[in-house]
Amino acid sequence: MLGLRTRLRALRALSLAREQELPTTARSLAIIMDGNGRWARRHGLPVASGHRAGTRALRRTVETCIELDVRSLAVFAFSTENWSRPKDEIDALMTILAETIEKELPDLAEQGVRTRFVGRRDRVGSDLRQAMEKIESATADKKRLDLWIAFDYGGRAELIDAARNMLEAGVDPAKLDEEVFTSFLCAPEMPDPDLLIRTSGESRISNFLLWQIAYTELAFVEKLWPEFGPADLRAALQAYTRRRRRYGGR
């Protein structure tokens, strides 16, 4: 009997230890918002309509993040490779981004959302660039949720730029570590995502946040981005709580 009780106590202790290893919830998210074009084609609509539907999906996702006390959300809006798309689609994307900055982001700011853009800005018009800077300044004091919009962004380009800037700054190789390297990234203060979600059923990271997602949990969702809703986000976060993050340990 004593041996049985001892084994039961050991099993309960092991179960408790495993529960304590499980994360409570993800506070930092990243999302690859994929599937706008396919959604538009399925509905017999122009691609621009898919991107507008994607903007609505982003808004409800941000508002759900606020409800769930997520503190940081990084979204992949436009990659360095997206410039190869047809000109009319790119023009539509720039128009939709300008509309989002003017109409959607100020409303989110009233809910405590701070907006930051991550990536290059030298390949867009001055009006759009000024709009980006204006919303960043206007939301600088918001503290409910940090929204990082990766625009004209590529993970490899970010790493190359960081290495170039370190060389130009004369960083002593003997003093180079992860903290120093991170300080030369596009947004050094962005937290590493706890969870990365990609919609549309594709199972790749597409050059997004290569440095930051070294130990990020990954979730691939079948739904196209315009179809992604609060229930899908909650399900992904719930699944995250059942994972143990070992960071290379056991």
Stockholm file with secondary structure:
# STOCKHOLM 1.0

chainA/1-250         MLGLRTRLRALRALSLAREQELPTTARSLAIIMDGNGRWARRHGLPVASGHRAGTRALRRTVETCIELDVRSLAVFAFSTENWSRPKDEIDALMTILAETIEKELPDLAEQGVRTRFVGRRDRVGSDLRQAMEKIESATADKKRLDLWIAFDYGGRAELIDAARNMLEAGVDPAKLDEEVFTSFLCAPEMPDPDLLIRTSGESRISNFLLWQIAYTELAFVEKLWPEFGPADLRAALQAYTRRRRRYGGR
#=GR chainA/1-250 SS CHHHHHHHHHHHHHHHHHHHHSCSCCSEEEEECCCHHHHHHHTTCCHHHHHHHHHHHHHHHHHHHHHTTCCEEEEEEEEGGGGGSCHHHHHHHHHHHHHIIIIIHHHHHHTTEEEEEESCCTTSCHHHHHHHHHHHHHTTTCCSEEEEEEEEECHHHHHHHHHHHHHHHTCCGGGCCHHHHHTTSSCTTSCCCSEEEECTTCCCCTTSSTTTTTTCEEEECSSCGGGCCHHHHHHHHHHHTTCCCCTTCC
#=GC SS_cons         CHHHHHHHHHHHHHHHHHHHHSCSCCSEEEEECCCHHHHHHHTTCCHHHHHHHHHHHHHHHHHHHHHTTCCEEEEEEEEGGGGGSCHHHHHHHHHHHHHIIIIIHHHHHHTTEEEEEESCCTTSCHHHHHHHHHHHHHTTTCCSEEEEEEEEECHHHHHHHHHHHHHHHTCCGGGCCHHHHHTTSSCTTSCCCSEEEECTTCCCCTTSSTTTTTTCEEEECSSCGGGCCHHHHHHHHHHHTTCCCCTTCC
//
